[in-house]
Amino acid sequence: MITSAGLIFIAARDGKVRAYDEETGGTLWTATLPASSEGVPAMYEVAGRQFLVVSASSAYSTGRQPLAVGVPPPVAGVSAPRGYVVFALPEKSK
């Protein structure tokens, strides 16, 4: 997802969500999710404040050796917290 402020948000199977600078490609921020993500992040606004919501519900494991490059294996019987994680973006300066 690309924002009007030039941020690119990506959530991935490695259990991380990241923000990149659209112009430089540099990583601006990283957060760890309670489970892997296979969805597309969404952005919404409430009372002028922006929020990023990410689905963290994949059964894929983090921290294990992948079966194929970049694809972690599913782990049978492992119960990890899953759901949606919401991050509040910094408030705009007035």
N, C-alpha and C positions, 0 to 999 in steps of 0.2 A: 504494500500500500504506500502510495506517495502522497504527502500532504502539500498544501499550498505554501507551507513554510519551508519546503525543500527537504523534508525528512522522509526517509524510506524505512518503513517498519517491516521486519520479517520475523516470523515465528517458524521454528524448525523441529525436526525429529530429535535433535540433540538436547531438547528440553530448555532451549534458550529463546528469548525474544530480543531482537537487536534493532537499534536505530542507527541508520547511516546518513551521512551528509550527501545529498543528491549531487552536489557539484564536485566534491573531492573523493567520495566513496569511502571516506574514513568512518570508522566506528565511533559513534558518539555516546552510546549507552547500551548496556547488556543487562538482562535480568534472567534469573533462573525460574523456570516454571515447575509446578509440582508433577507434571507429566509431559510427555512429548506433544508436539502440536503438528497437525497435518492440515490445518485450515488456514484461511486467509484472515489476518487481523481486520478488525472493523474499528471505525472511529465514530464517536457520537458527541454531541454537545448538550450540556445542561446549564442553564443560566449563564451562558457565555464561557463556560469552562469546557475544555476538550478532554475526552477520555478515550483510551485505547483499550479494546477488549479482545482477548485472545482465548481461543479454545485450547485447553490443555487436557485433552481426554484420550490421547492415543495410548494403546496398550504396549507400545514399543518401549523398550527399556533404554535408559541412558547409562552410559559408563561401561558397557560391555562391548566386546569385539563384534564388529558387524559381520554378517554372512556375506554381504557384498559391499563394495566400497560405498560409504556414506549411508548405508541402510542398517540400523541396529535391529537385532532379532527380537521378535516378540517373546515375552516371558510368560509361560503358563502359570496360572495360580498366583501371580503377584498382584496384590491389591495396593494401588497407590492412590493418593488423593487425585481426583479428576474433576474437571468442570471448567468454568470460565474464570479468567483472571482479568481484573480491570486495573489499569494504571491511569492516574490523573496526570495530565500534562501540566507543566508549570503555568501559572496564571500569567497573562500578558501584563506587561508594565503599563501603568496608566499615565 
